[in-house]
Amino acid sequence: MKNPKRKAPFIGAGTALATPFSENGIDFPALGAMIDYQIGAGIDALVLCGTTGESVTLTEKEYDAVTAFAAEKIHGRVPYLVGCGSADTAQAAAHAKIAHKNGADALLVVTPYYNKGNPDGIVRHYHLVADVGNLPLLLYHVPARTGVRLRVDTVCRIAEHPLVCGIKEASGDMEFFAALAAALRDTLTLYSGCDALILPSLSLGGGGVISVVSNLYPAQTAQLCRLYAEGDTEAALAMQLRLLPLIQLLFSDINPAPLKCALALRGMCNGRLRLPLAPVSHTLEEQLAQAMRAFE
């Protein structure tokens, strides 16, 4: 018997928010302004401390401070998700506890990377993090970064935990997305983790996207999802295709390096990255500037 559909943390577009850095740590004024910009533009949810937020470079003190600050700034205006994945289950569980303490509405947990785990270990990893975090939990599947490709049967086993409510699917494999939808869409909410595939994901029963491009254009990304939900598939397609040139540039180098460059061009942060990420080329910077001018 299938589990009943679990409540989704959000439907529509959630932004995987970049983390603005100062010379000495976190640029909290910029982070606060970015949060207000997103909510004012009509974004459906915010995700802090994910891949785009360079979470693996944050110290424990910074992780605690960023998640606490974001919770206070968001103040319940939109659902608030926190990335807490790690190659180490104990570390992921510790981050889940911090996220819970600091007011997260849900957790986003990437598959364990480097120290990969076999299917049994991965299932136990997710169940333990869910138990400790005691919040709705989204899996995050991004094999290009983690070296781990989940099987549908493994996701089904993970989904036996009642707090597991969705998956961010960022493999870019639409056949796999379709297989997940066939097996689990009556239980979990499926989100696209690929900005170029928002519309195809929605057409397969997806509930929305956790997006990079929405850092720059939250209103348009959210509108794409709403147009599809309202049945205006032609307008949704037009928006997907309008965003596509910029999306392609944002992923032409390692995320979030192009995004940080674009945010700096927009005056939203200083563009600072943490190693091993390095600034993009001058050529890509010019291409981003031109694409944003064309979009606007």
MIVOMAR-575448 format. One line per 10 residues: number of its first residue (from 1); their letters; for each residue x negated, y, z negated of N, C-alpha, C. Coordinates in Angstrom, 1 decimal. Each point is the difference from the previous one (the first is absolute). Last residue first. Layout:
<sites>
NUM = a = X Y Z X Y Z X Y Z | ...
</sites>
This chain:
<sites>
296 = efarmaqalq = -16.1 42.0 19.4 0.7 1.1 -0.6 0.5 1.0 1.0 | -2.6 -3.7 1.3 1.1 -0.5 -0.7 0.9 1.1 -0.5 | -4.1 1.0 2.1 1.0 -0.5 1.0 1.2 -0.5 -0.7 | -3.6 1.4 -2.7 0.6 1.1 0.7 1.0 -0.4 1.0 | -2.3 -3.4 -2.2 0.9 0.7 -0.9 0.6 1.3 0.6 | -3.3 -2.4 2.5 1.3 -0.8 -0.1 1.0 0.6 -1.0 | -4.3 2.0 0.5 0.8 0.2 1.2 1.3 -0.8 -0.1 | -3.1 -0.5 -3.5 0.5 1.4 0.1 0.9 0.2 1.2 | -2.2 -4.1 -0.3 1.0 0.1 -1.1 0.6 1.4 0.1 | -3.7 -0.7 2.7 1.2 -0.7 0.5 1.2 0.0 -1.0
286 = eelthsvpal = -4.2 1.9 -1.3 0.6 0.8 1.0 1.3 -0.7 0.6 | -2.6 -2.4 -3.1 0.6 1.2 -0.6 0.7 0.8 1.0 | -2.5 -3.5 1.6 1.3 -0.5 -0.5 0.7 1.2 -0.8 | -4.3 0.9 1.7 0.9 -0.3 1.1 1.4 -0.4 -0.5 | -3.6 0.6 -3.0 0.6 1.3 0.4 1.0 -0.3 1.1 | -0.6 -4.0 -3.3 -0.8 0.7 0.9 0.6 1.3 0.4 | 1.0 -2.2 -4.8 0.2 -0.3 1.3 -0.9 0.9 0.9 | -1.2 -1.2 -5.2 0.8 0.8 0.8 0.0 -0.4 1.5 | -0.7 -3.7 -3.8 -0.8 1.1 0.5 0.9 0.9 0.9 | 0.2 -4.4 -4.0 0.6 0.8 1.1 -0.8 1.2 0.3
276 = plrlrgncmg = -0.9 -3.3 -3.6 -0.7 -0.1 1.3 0.7 0.7 1.2 | 0.1 2.8 -3.7 -0.7 -1.1 0.7 0.5 -1.4 -0.4 | 3.1 4.4 -0.1 -1.0 -0.7 -0.8 -0.6 -1.1 0.8 | 2.3 5.0 1.5 0.1 -1.5 -0.1 -1.0 -0.5 -1.0 | 2.7 5.1 1.3 -1.1 -0.8 -0.6 0.3 -1.5 0.0 | 2.7 4.0 1.6 -0.5 -1.1 0.9 -1.1 -0.8 -0.6 | 2.7 3.8 -1.9 -1.3 0.4 0.6 -0.5 -1.1 0.9 | 5.3 1.1 -0.5 -1.0 -0.4 -1.0 -1.4 0.3 0.7 | 4.0 1.6 2.0 0.6 -0.7 -1.1 -1.0 -0.6 -1.1 | -0.3 2.4 4.6 -0.2 0.8 -1.2 0.6 -0.6 -1.3
266 = rlalacklpa = -0.4 -1.6 4.8 1.3 0.6 -0.4 -0.1 0.8 -1.3 | -3.7 -2.4 1.6 0.3 1.0 1.1 1.3 0.7 -0.3 | -1.3 -3.4 -2.9 -0.9 1.2 -0.2 0.3 1.0 1.1 | 2.2 -4.1 0.3 0.5 0.7 -1.2 -0.8 1.3 -0.2 | -1.5 -3.0 3.3 1.2 0.7 0.4 0.6 0.8 -1.1 | -3.8 -2.7 -1.0 -0.4 1.1 0.9 1.3 0.8 0.4 | 0.7 -3.8 -2.5 -0.6 1.0 -0.8 -0.4 1.2 0.8 | 1.6 -3.8 2.3 1.0 0.7 -0.7 -0.5 1.1 -0.8 | -3.1 -2.9 2.2 0.7 1.0 0.9 1.1 0.8 -0.7 | -2.2 -3.3 -2.7 -0.9 1.1 0.4 0.7 0.9 1.0
256 = pnidsfllqi = 1.7 -3.9 -2.9 0.6 1.2 0.3 -0.9 1.1 0.6 | -0.1 -4.3 2.1 0.9 0.8 -0.9 -0.6 0.0 -1.4 | -2.9 -0.6 4.5 0.4 -0.7 -1.2 0.9 0.9 -0.8 | 0.0 0.9 5.2 -1.2 -0.2 -1.0 0.7 -0.6 -1.2 | 2.9 0.7 3.3 -1.1 -0.2 0.9 -1.4 -0.1 -0.8 | 4.7 0.9 -1.5 -0.5 -1.3 -0.2 -1.1 -0.3 1.0 | 2.3 4.1 0.0 -0.2 -0.2 -1.4 -0.6 -1.4 -0.3 | 1.2 1.2 4.4 -1.2 0.7 -0.4 -0.2 -0.2 -1.5 | 3.9 -1.8 1.8 -1.2 -0.7 0.6 -1.3 0.7 -0.4 | 4.1 2.0 -1.3 -0.2 -1.3 -0.7 -1.3 -0.7 0.5
246 = lpllrlqmal = 1.6 3.8 2.3 -0.7 0.4 -1.2 -0.3 -1.3 -0.9 | 2.4 -0.6 4.1 -1.4 0.5 0.2 -0.7 0.4 -1.2 | 4.6 -1.5 -0.5 -1.0 -1.0 0.4 -1.3 0.6 0.3 | 4.4 2.2 -1.1 -1.1 -0.1 -1.1 -1.2 -0.9 0.5 | 3.8 0.6 2.8 -0.6 1.3 -0.2 -1.1 -0.1 -1.0 | 2.6 -3.8 0.8 -1.0 0.2 1.1 -0.6 1.4 -0.1 | 3.3 -1.2 -3.2 -1.2 -1.0 -0.1 -1.0 0.3 1.1 | 4.0 2.4 0.2 -0.8 0.5 -1.1 -1.2 -0.9 -0.2 | 3.2 -1.2 3.2 -0.6 1.2 0.4 -1.0 0.5 -1.1 | 2.7 -3.7 -1.0 -1.0 -0.3 1.0 -0.8 1.2 0.4
236 = aaetdgeayl = 3.8 0.7 -2.6 -1.1 -0.6 -0.8 -1.1 -0.4 0.9 | 3.8 1.6 2.1 -0.7 1.1 -0.7 -1.1 -0.5 -0.9 | 2.7 -3.2 2.1 -0.8 0.7 1.1 -0.7 1.2 -0.7 | 2.9 -2.7 -2.6 -1.3 -0.7 0.3 -0.8 0.8 1.0 | 4.0 0.8 -3.5 -0.5 0.8 1.2 -1.4 -0.6 0.3 | 2.7 -1.5 -3.8 0.4 -0.6 1.3 -0.5 0.8 1.2 | -0.8 0.6 -4.9 1.3 0.5 0.5 0.4 -0.5 1.3 | -4.2 -1.3 -1.9 1.1 -0.4 -0.9 1.4 0.5 0.4 | -3.8 1.5 2.4 0.2 -1.4 0.3 1.2 -0.5 -0.9 | -1.4 4.4 -0.8 0.6 -0.1 1.3 0.3 -1.5 0.3
226 = rclqatqapy = -2.5 0.9 -3.8 1.4 0.3 -0.2 0.8 -0.1 1.3 | -4.7 -0.7 0.0 0.7 -1.1 -0.7 1.5 0.3 -0.2 | -2.7 3.4 1.9 -0.1 -1.2 0.9 0.8 -1.2 -0.6 | -0.7 3.9 -2.6 1.1 0.2 1.0 0.0 -1.2 0.9 | -3.5 0.3 -3.1 1.3 -0.3 -0.6 1.1 0.0 0.9 | -4.1 1.5 1.6 0.0 -1.4 -0.2 1.2 -0.5 -0.7 | -0.4 4.6 0.8 0.2 -0.7 1.2 -0.1 -1.5 -0.2 | -0.8 2.9 -3.6 1.3 0.1 0.4 0.3 -0.8 1.3 | -4.4 0.1 -1.9 0.9 -0.8 -0.8 1.5 0.2 0.5 | -5.1 0.9 1.7 1.4 0.3 0.5 1.0 -0.9 -0.7
216 = lnsvvsivgg = -4.6 0.0 -1.3 0.0 1.2 0.8 1.4 0.4 0.4 | -0.7 -3.9 -2.5 -0.8 1.0 -0.7 0.1 1.3 0.7 | 1.7 -3.8 2.1 1.0 0.8 -0.8 -0.7 0.9 -1.0 | -2.3 -3.3 2.6 0.3 1.2 0.8 0.9 0.9 -0.7 | -1.0 -4.3 -1.9 -1.1 0.9 0.0 0.3 1.3 0.7 | 3.5 -3.8 -2.5 -0.6 0.7 1.2 -1.2 0.8 -0.4 | 3.8 -4.1 -1.0 -0.9 0.7 -0.9 -1.1 0.6 1.0 | 5.4 -1.4 1.2 -1.5 0.0 0.2 -0.7 0.6 -1.2 | 5.1 -2.7 1.1 -0.7 1.3 0.1 -1.5 -0.2 0.2 | 3.3 -3.6 -0.3 0.7 1.1 -0.8 -0.7 1.3 0.1
206 = gglslsplil = 0.6 -4.5 3.6 -0.8 0.7 -1.0 0.7 1.1 -0.7 | 1.4 -3.1 3.7 0.6 0.0 -1.3 -0.8 0.6 -1.1 | -1.0 -0.2 4.8 0.0 -1.4 -0.5 0.5 -0.1 -1.5 | -0.4 4.2 2.3 0.8 -0.8 0.9 0.1 -1.5 -0.5 | -2.9 3.1 -2.1 1.4 0.3 -0.3 0.9 -0.9 0.8 | -4.5 -0.2 1.1 0.2 -0.6 -1.4 1.5 0.2 -0.4 | -1.5 2.1 4.0 0.1 -1.5 0.2 0.3 -0.7 -1.4 | -0.8 4.7 -0.2 1.2 -0.3 0.7 0.2 -1.5 0.2 | -4.1 1.6 -1.9 1.1 0.3 -0.9 1.3 -0.5 0.7 | -4.9 -0.2 1.3 1.0 -1.1 0.1 1.2 0.3 -0.9
196 = adcgsyltlt = -4.0 2.7 0.2 0.3 -0.1 1.4 1.2 -1.1 0.2 | -1.9 0.9 -4.3 0.8 1.1 0.5 0.4 -0.1 1.4 | -1.0 -3.8 -3.7 -0.6 0.5 1.2 0.9 1.1 0.6 | 1.1 -2.8 -3.8 -1.2 0.7 -0.4 -0.8 0.5 1.2 | 5.5 -1.4 -1.2 -1.1 0.0 1.0 -1.2 0.7 -0.7 | 3.8 -2.7 -2.7 -0.4 1.3 0.4 -1.1 -0.1 1.0 | 4.3 -3.1 -2.4 -1.2 0.0 0.7 -0.3 1.4 0.5 | 2.8 -2.5 -4.2 0.0 1.1 1.0 -1.3 0.0 0.6 | 2.5 -4.5 -2.2 -1.0 1.1 -0.1 0.3 1.1 1.0 | 3.0 -3.8 -0.3 -0.5 0.1 -1.3 -0.9 1.2 -0.2
186 = drlaaalaaf = 2.0 -1.3 4.1 1.2 -0.1 -0.9 -0.5 0.1 -1.4 | -3.1 -0.2 3.5 0.6 1.3 0.0 1.3 0.1 -0.8 | -3.4 -3.8 1.0 0.1 0.7 -1.3 0.8 1.3 0.0 | -1.0 -3.3 3.7 -0.1 -0.8 -1.2 0.4 0.8 -1.2 | -0.1 1.9 4.4 0.8 -1.1 0.1 0.1 -0.8 -1.4 | -3.0 3.7 0.4 1.4 0.4 0.0 1.0 -1.2 0.1 | -4.6 -0.8 0.4 0.3 0.4 -1.4 1.5 0.4 -0.1 | -1.6 -1.0 4.3 0.1 -1.2 -0.8 0.3 0.3 -1.5 | -0.8 3.6 3.0 1.3 -0.6 0.3 0.2 -1.3 -0.8 | -4.1 2.2 -0.4 1.0 0.9 -0.6 1.4 -0.7 0.2
176 = femdgsaeki = -3.6 -1.9 2.2 -0.1 -0.3 -1.4 1.1 0.8 -0.7 | -0.6 0.9 4.4 0.6 -1.3 -0.1 0.0 -0.5 -1.4 | -2.0 4.1 1.1 1.5 0.1 0.0 0.6 -1.4 -0.1 | -4.8 2.1 -1.5 0.5 -1.2 0.7 1.5 0.0 -0.1 | -3.0 3.1 -2.2 0.2 0.4 1.3 0.5 -1.1 0.9 | -1.0 0.4 -4.9 -0.9 -0.8 0.8 0.1 0.5 1.5 | 2.3 1.5 -4.3 -0.9 0.8 0.7 -1.0 -0.8 0.9 | 4.6 0.1 -3.5 -0.6 -0.9 1.0 -0.8 0.9 1.0 | 2.3 0.1 -5.2 -0.6 0.9 1.0 -0.8 -0.8 1.0 | 4.2 -1.6 -3.3 -1.4 -0.2 0.5 -0.2 1.1 1.0
166 = gcvlpheair = 3.6 -1.4 -4.6 -0.3 0.4 1.4 -1.4 -0.3 0.4 | 2.0 -1.0 -4.4 1.2 0.6 0.7 -0.3 0.3 1.4 | -1.5 -2.7 -4.9 -0.5 0.2 1.4 1.2 0.4 0.9 | 0.6 -1.3 -4.6 -0.4 1.4 0.2 -0.6 0.3 1.4 | 1.4 -4.5 -1.5 1.1 0.9 0.2 -0.3 1.5 0.1 | -2.7 -4.5 1.8 0.0 0.8 -1.2 1.1 1.1 0.1 | -0.9 -2.9 3.6 0.8 -0.7 -1.1 0.0 0.8 -1.3 | -2.6 1.2 4.0 1.3 0.6 -0.2 0.9 -0.8 -0.9 | -4.2 -1.6 1.3 -0.2 1.2 -0.8 1.3 0.6 -0.4 | 0.1 -3.6 2.9 -0.3 -0.5 -1.3 -0.2 1.2 -0.9
156 = cvtdvrlrvg = 0.7 0.9 4.5 1.2 -0.6 -0.6 -0.3 -0.4 -1.4 | -3.6 1.3 2.5 0.8 1.2 -0.3 1.3 -0.5 -0.7 | -2.7 -3.3 1.8 -0.7 0.6 -1.2 0.8 1.2 -0.5 | 1.4 -2.1 4.0 0.3 -0.8 -1.1 -0.6 0.5 -1.3 | -1.1 2.2 4.1 1.4 0.2 -0.4 0.4 -0.8 -1.2 | -5.1 1.3 0.6 0.9 -0.8 0.7 1.4 0.3 -0.5 | -4.6 3.3 0.0 1.0 -0.8 -0.7 0.8 -0.9 1.0 | -5.1 2.0 0.1 1.3 0.0 0.8 0.9 -0.9 -0.7 | -4.8 2.9 -1.1 1.0 -1.0 -0.5 1.2 0.1 0.9 | -3.9 3.0 0.0 -0.4 -1.3 0.5 0.9 -1.2 -0.4
146 = trapvhylll = 0.3 5.1 -0.7 -0.2 -1.0 -1.1 -0.7 -1.3 0.4 | 1.2 3.8 3.0 -0.8 0.5 -1.1 -0.4 -1.1 -1.0 | 2.7 -1.0 3.8 -1.2 0.7 0.5 -0.9 0.5 -1.0 | 4.4 -2.0 -1.1 -1.2 -0.9 0.2 -1.2 0.7 0.6 | 4.3 1.3 -2.8 -0.8 0.8 0.9 -1.3 -0.8 0.3 | 4.9 0.1 -3.1 -0.7 -0.9 0.9 -0.7 0.7 1.0 | 2.5 0.6 -5.0 -0.6 0.8 1.0 -0.9 -0.9 0.8 | 4.6 -0.3 -3.6 -1.3 -0.6 0.5 -0.5 1.0 1.1 | 3.2 1.5 -4.1 -0.1 -0.2 1.4 -1.3 -0.7 0.3 | 3.4 0.6 -4.6 -1.3 -0.2 0.6 0.1 -0.2 1.5
136 = plngvdavlh = 2.6 1.9 -5.0 0.2 -0.6 1.4 -1.3 0.1 0.7 | -0.7 -0.3 -5.1 0.6 1.0 0.9 0.3 -0.7 1.3 | -2.8 -1.5 -3.9 1.4 0.0 -0.4 0.8 1.1 0.8 | -4.9 -1.6 -0.5 0.5 1.3 0.4 1.4 0.3 -0.4 | -2.0 -4.3 -0.8 -0.7 1.0 -0.8 0.6 1.4 0.3 | 1.6 -3.7 2.6 0.3 -0.2 -1.5 -0.6 1.2 -0.8 | -1.1 -0.2 4.6 1.4 0.4 -0.2 0.4 -0.1 -1.5 | -4.3 -1.5 1.2 0.1 1.5 0.1 1.4 0.5 -0.2 | -0.6 -4.7 0.2 -0.6 0.6 -1.2 0.1 1.5 0.0 | 1.4 -2.3 3.8 0.9 -0.2 -1.1 -0.5 0.5 -1.3
126 = yhrvigdpng = -2.7 0.2 3.9 1.1 0.9 0.1 1.0 -0.2 -1.2 | -3.8 -2.9 0.3 -0.4 1.4 -0.1 1.2 1.0 0.0 | 0.7 -4.6 0.9 -0.2 0.3 -1.4 -0.5 1.4 -0.3 | 0.4 -1.3 4.5 1.3 -0.1 -0.6 -0.1 0.4 -1.5 | -4.0 -0.6 2.3 0.7 1.3 0.4 1.4 0.1 -0.6 | -2.5 -4.0 -0.6 -0.6 1.1 -0.7 0.7 1.3 0.3 | 1.3 -3.8 2.4 0.4 -0.2 -1.3 -0.5 1.2 -0.9 | -1.4 -0.2 4.6 1.4 0.4 -0.2 0.5 -0.2 -1.4 | -5.1 1.0 0.3 0.8 -0.9 0.8 1.4 0.3 -0.2 | -4.2 3.6 -0.7 1.0 -0.9 -0.6 0.7 -0.8 1.0
116 = knyyptvvll = -3.7 3.8 0.1 1.3 -0.1 0.7 1.1 -0.8 -0.7 | -4.2 3.2 -0.6 0.2 -1.2 -0.9 1.4 -0.5 0.4 | -0.7 3.3 2.8 -1.4 -0.4 -0.2 0.0 -1.3 -0.9 | 4.6 2.5 -0.4 -1.0 0.0 1.1 -1.4 -0.4 -0.5 | 5.7 -0.4 -1.3 -1.4 0.0 -0.5 -1.0 -0.1 1.2 | 4.8 2.2 0.9 -0.5 -1.3 -0.2 -1.5 0.1 -0.5 | 3.2 4.1 -1.2 -0.7 -0.6 1.2 -0.4 -1.4 -0.3 | 3.9 3.1 -2.2 -1.1 -0.8 -0.3 -0.5 -0.7 1.2 | 3.4 4.1 -2.3 -0.5 -0.5 1.3 -1.3 -0.8 -0.2 | 4.5 1.6 -3.4 -1.4 -0.3 0.3 -0.2 -0.4 1.4
106 = adagnkhaik = 3.9 3.3 -2.8 -0.3 -1.3 0.6 -1.5 -0.1 0.3 | 1.9 3.7 -2.3 1.2 -0.7 0.2 -0.2 -1.4 0.6 | -3.3 3.2 -3.4 0.3 -0.5 1.3 1.3 -0.7 0.1 | -2.3 2.2 -4.0 1.2 0.3 0.6 0.3 -0.4 1.4 | -3.8 -0.7 -3.3 0.0 1.4 0.6 1.2 0.2 0.8 | -0.9 -4.2 -2.1 -0.1 1.0 -1.0 0.2 1.4 0.5 | -0.2 -3.5 3.1 1.2 -0.1 -0.8 0.0 1.1 -1.0 | -3.9 -0.5 2.4 1.1 0.5 0.9 1.3 0.0 -0.8 | -3.7 -2.0 -2.1 -0.1 1.5 0.1 1.1 0.6 0.8 | -0.2 -4.7 -0.1 0.4 0.5 -1.3 -0.1 1.6 0.0
96 = ahaaaqatda = -1.5 -2.2 3.8 1.4 -0.1 -0.1 0.5 0.5 -1.3 | -4.6 -0.4 0.6 0.5 1.2 0.8 1.6 0.0 -0.1 | -2.2 -3.7 -1.8 -0.3 1.2 -0.8 0.6 1.2 0.6 | 0.2 -4.0 2.4 1.0 0.0 -1.1 -0.2 1.2 -0.9 | -3.1 -0.7 3.5 1.3 0.4 0.6 1.1 0.1 -1.1 | -4.3 -1.6 -1.3 0.0 1.5 0.4 1.3 0.4 0.5 | -0.6 -4.6 -0.8 0.1 0.7 -1.3 0.0 1.6 0.3 | -0.5 -2.9 3.7 1.3 0.0 -0.5 0.1 0.8 -1.3 | -3.4 0.9 4.0 0.0 -0.6 -1.3 1.4 0.0 -0.6 | -1.0 2.2 4.1 -0.6 -1.4 0.2 0.1 -0.8 -1.2
86 = sgcgvlypvr = 3.7 3.9 0.6 -1.5 -0.2 -0.3 -0.4 -1.4 0.5 | 4.6 3.9 -0.3 -0.7 -1.2 0.4 -1.5 0.0 -0.3 | 3.9 3.3 -0.7 -0.7 -0.6 -1.1 -0.7 -1.3 0.4 | 3.1 4.8 1.7 -0.8 -1.1 0.4 -0.9 -0.5 -1.2 | 4.9 2.6 -0.1 -1.4 0.1 -0.3 -0.7 -1.3 0.5 | 4.9 3.2 0.6 -0.7 -1.2 0.0 -1.4 0.2 -0.2 | 5.0 2.6 -0.5 -1.4 0.2 -0.2 -0.7 -1.4 -0.1 | 4.9 2.8 1.8 -0.6 -1.2 -0.6 -1.5 0.1 0.1 | 2.5 4.6 -0.3 0.0 -1.1 1.0 -0.6 -1.2 -0.7 | 0.8 3.6 -2.7 0.7 0.6 1.2 0.1 -1.0 1.1
76 = ghikeaafat = -2.1 -0.3 -4.7 1.3 -0.7 0.4 0.6 0.5 1.3 | -4.2 1.8 -1.7 1.1 0.2 -1.0 1.3 -0.6 0.5 | -4.7 1.1 1.9 1.1 -0.5 0.7 1.3 0.1 -0.8 | -4.0 1.2 -2.1 0.3 1.0 1.1 1.2 -0.5 0.8 | -1.7 -2.7 -3.5 0.6 1.2 -0.6 0.4 1.0 1.1 | -2.1 -4.1 1.2 1.3 -0.2 -0.6 0.7 1.2 -0.5 | -4.4 0.3 1.7 1.0 -0.2 1.1 1.4 -0.3 -0.6 | -3.8 0.3 -3.0 0.3 1.3 0.6 1.2 -0.1 1.0 | -1.7 -4.0 -1.9 0.8 0.8 -1.0 0.4 1.4 0.6 | -2.8 -2.8 2.6 1.4 -0.6 -0.1 0.8 0.7 -1.0
66 = vadyeketlt = -4.5 1.4 0.6 0.8 0.2 1.2 1.4 -0.5 -0.1 | -3.1 -0.8 -3.6 0.4 1.4 0.1 0.9 0.3 1.2 | -1.8 -4.4 -0.7 1.0 0.4 -1.0 0.5 1.4 0.1 | -3.5 -1.4 2.9 1.3 -0.7 0.3 1.1 0.3 -1.0 | -4.3 1.7 -0.9 0.6 0.7 1.1 1.3 -0.7 0.4 | -2.7 -2.1 -3.2 0.5 1.3 -0.5 0.8 0.8 1.0 | -2.2 -3.9 1.3 1.2 -0.4 -0.8 0.6 1.3 -0.6 | -2.6 0.7 4.5 -0.4 -0.5 -1.3 1.3 -0.4 -0.8 | -0.2 0.1 5.5 0.4 0.7 -1.2 -0.6 -0.7 -1.3 | -0.3 -1.4 4.7 -1.1 0.9 -0.4 0.4 0.7 -1.3
56 = vsegttgclv = 3.0 -3.0 2.3 -1.1 -0.8 -0.4 -1.2 0.9 -0.5 | 4.0 1.9 1.9 0.2 -0.5 -1.3 -1.2 -0.8 -0.6 | 1.5 3.0 4.1 -1.4 -0.4 -0.4 0.0 -0.5 -1.4 | 4.0 1.3 2.7 -0.5 0.8 -1.2 -1.4 -0.4 -0.5 | 2.1 -2.4 3.5 -0.1 1.4 0.5 -0.5 0.9 -1.1 | 1.0 -4.5 -1.2 -1.1 0.1 0.9 -0.3 1.4 0.5 | 2.9 0.2 -4.2 -0.1 -1.1 0.9 -1.3 0.2 0.8 | 2.0 3.0 -3.6 -1.0 -1.0 -0.3 0.0 -1.3 0.9 | 4.6 2.6 -0.1 -1.3 0.5 -0.4 -1.0 -1.1 -0.2 | 4.9 1.2 2.6 -0.9 -1.1 -0.4 -1.3 0.6 -0.3
46 = ladigagiqy = 5.5 1.7 0.7 -1.4 0.3 0.0 -0.8 -1.2 -0.6 | 5.2 1.2 2.6 -0.8 -0.6 -1.1 -1.4 0.4 0.2 | 3.4 1.7 2.9 0.8 -0.9 -0.8 -0.7 -0.6 -1.2 | -0.5 5.0 2.8 -0.5 -1.4 -0.1 0.8 -0.8 -0.9 | 0.4 4.9 1.3 1.0 -1.1 0.0 -0.5 -1.4 0.1 | -2.1 4.6 -0.6 0.3 -0.3 1.4 0.9 -1.2 0.2 | -1.5 1.6 -4.3 0.8 1.0 0.6 0.3 -0.3 1.5 | -2.7 -2.9 -2.4 1.4 -0.1 -0.5 0.8 1.1 0.6 | -4.6 -0.1 1.1 0.7 -1.2 0.5 1.4 -0.1 -0.5 | -2.7 3.6 -1.4 0.2 0.1 1.4 0.8 -1.2 0.5
36 = dimaglapfd = -1.4 0.0 -4.5 1.1 0.9 0.2 0.3 0.2 1.5 | -3.8 -2.6 -1.1 1.2 -0.6 -0.5 1.3 0.9 0.2 | -4.2 1.8 1.0 0.3 -1.0 1.0 1.3 -0.8 -0.4 | -1.8 3.2 -3.0 0.6 0.7 1.2 0.4 -1.0 1.0 | -2.3 -1.6 -3.8 1.3 0.5 -0.3 0.7 0.6 1.1 | -4.4 -1.3 0.6 0.8 -1.2 -0.1 1.5 0.4 -0.4 | -3.4 3.3 0.1 0.3 -0.4 1.4 1.0 -1.2 -0.1 | -1.6 1.6 -4.1 0.9 1.0 0.6 0.4 -0.5 1.4 | -3.1 -2.8 -2.3 1.3 -0.1 -0.4 0.9 1.1 0.5 | -4.5 -2.5 1.3 0.5 1.3 0.2 1.4 0.0 -0.3
26 = ignesfptal = -4.0 -3.3 -2.0 1.2 0.1 0.8 0.4 1.5 0.1 | -5.1 -0.9 -0.8 1.1 -0.9 -0.3 1.2 0.1 0.9 | -4.1 2.8 0.1 -0.2 -0.7 -1.2 1.1 -1.0 -0.4 | -0.1 2.7 4.0 -1.4 -0.3 -0.1 -0.2 -0.9 -1.3 | 4.8 -0.4 1.9 -0.8 1.2 -0.2 -1.5 -0.5 -0.1 | 4.5 -2.4 2.5 -1.1 0.0 -0.9 -0.6 1.4 -0.1 | 5.0 -2.6 1.5 -1.0 1.0 0.2 -1.0 0.1 -1.1 | 3.1 -4.1 2.1 -0.5 0.6 -1.2 -1.0 1.1 0.3 | 4.4 -2.2 3.0 -1.4 0.2 -0.2 -0.3 0.6 -1.3 | 4.5 -2.9 1.1 -0.6 1.3 -0.2 -1.5 -0.1 -0.1
16 = atgagifpak = 4.1 -2.6 2.2 -1.2 -0.5 -0.7 -0.9 1.2 -0.1 | 5.5 0.1 0.6 -1.4 0.5 0.4 -1.0 -0.7 -0.8 | 5.2 -1.5 1.7 -0.9 0.3 -1.1 -1.4 0.4 0.4 | 5.3 -0.6 2.3 -1.4 0.3 0.1 -0.6 0.3 -1.3 | 4.4 -3.1 0.5 -0.4 1.2 0.8 -1.5 0.1 0.0 | 2.8 -2.0 -4.1 0.3 -0.3 1.4 -0.4 1.2 0.8 | -1.5 -2.2 -5.2 0.5 1.1 0.9 0.3 -0.6 1.3 | -0.8 -2.8 -3.7 -0.5 1.2 -0.6 0.4 1.2 0.8 | 3.0 -4.5 0.2 -1.2 0.6 0.6 -0.4 1.3 -0.8 | 2.7 -4.5 -1.7 0.1 1.4 0.2 -1.3 0.5 0.6
6 = rkpnkm = 1.4 -5.1 0.9 -0.4 0.9 -1.2 0.0 1.4 0.4 | 2.8 -4.6 1.7 -0.8 1.2 0.4 -0.3 0.8 -1.2 | 0.8 -5.2 -0.9 0.8 1.2 0.5 -1.0 1.1 0.3 | -1.7 -5.0 0.7 0.3 0.9 -1.1 0.8 1.2 0.5 | 0.4 -5.0 2.1 -0.7 1.2 0.1 0.3 0.9 -1.2 | 0.1 -5.5 0.3 0.9 1.2 0.0 -0.9 1.2 0.0
</sites>
